[in-house]
Amino acid sequence: MAAPTMFDLAGQVAVVTGGNGGIGRGIALGFAEAGAAVAILARNQQKNREVLGELEALGVPALAIELDVMRRRDLRPAMEEVERRLGPVSILVNNAGIAIGRSALAYEEEAWDRVIETNLTSCFLMSQIAARSMAKRKAGKIINIASEYSRFGSATVAAYSASKGGVVQLTKSMAIDFAAHNIQVNAIVPGWIETDMTAPIKASPFYEEIITRTPAGRFGTPAECAGAAIFLASRASDFVTGSIVWVDGGYAIR
C-alpha cells in the first residue's frame, strides 16, 4: 500500500549506517516500504546481504556496502558509490554505534577512542559529507540516533553517554548551520527496543525495573523507531529541525 503523499519517500535516496540489524535495519526497511531507494553501510557482510535481500524484495533500488565508520578514509568513497549507483543522497541516518561497558576508573584510552570515533566523530563526518551534497540541491534530511544516556548518567557506559550527549548537541548545532541550505537535522532517542543487543537484558533483574518504569509497559520495536524516522525523512517534517524525538514509551518522563 502506498504511503500517504506527505510521508511518501518515492524518488528519495536514503543512507543508513549500521543498517544491517536492530534499529538500523528497521529504519532501512521502513524507508523502503515508504518508497525510498536505500543503501545500508555496515561492517558485517553476511548481515548486509540478508538485509539487502529484504530491501530488494520490497521492490526498491537497494545497495549494501561493507563499511567500518571508524575508517575515516572510507567514508567519502562509500557515499560517492551510493550516489553513483542510486543517485544523490537526500536522507542520511547516522545509526552506527557501539557501547563498551565498564567503570571509568578501568576505561582504557583505546576503548574511549573507539566509542567516541564510532558514535560521535563518524556522525559529524558522515553528516558533513552528505550535507555538502545536499546543499547543492537545497534539500536534505539528516537523522541522528541518540540515546536515553544522552540525558541520564551511568556508572558503566561513560564514553557511550558522552558520545550520545555529543550527538544531541551536534544535532542542534548542525540544524542551525544547515538551515540556510534547507537541510533539516533531527535526532531520535530510542528507549529500550527489542534488538539482539538488548536481548540479554530480559534475563536480568534490570528487565523488570525497565518495564515498571516505562508507562507503555513493554520494550519498543525497530519498526516503531522507523515510524519516527519516516516522519523526519519526509516532507511532513520540513519545518522541524533541531528536534529530539523520544521513542521510548515514556521511559524518560517517569
Order of alpha helices (4+ residues) and beta strands (2+ residues): beta-alpha-beta-alpha-beta-alpha-beta-alpha-alpha-beta-alpha-beta-alpha-alpha-beta
